[in-house]
Amino acid sequence: MAAKIWKKVLLFVLIIACLFNVINKLVHKASMKEEVSASAQYVMEQQEANKQK
């Protein structure tokens, strides 16, 4: 009997944790422009580092 209760409680906690994770990712999502800009900056830095070698 106690095992069934714990199973339901833990399942509920797991569902809440997953929902919190998804909502947190949606709220703090970086814009596409920021992602592309960061990627371009990284590539330029890598190219500069390779030229200096």
Long-range contacts (C-beta under 8 A, 24 or more apart in sequence): none
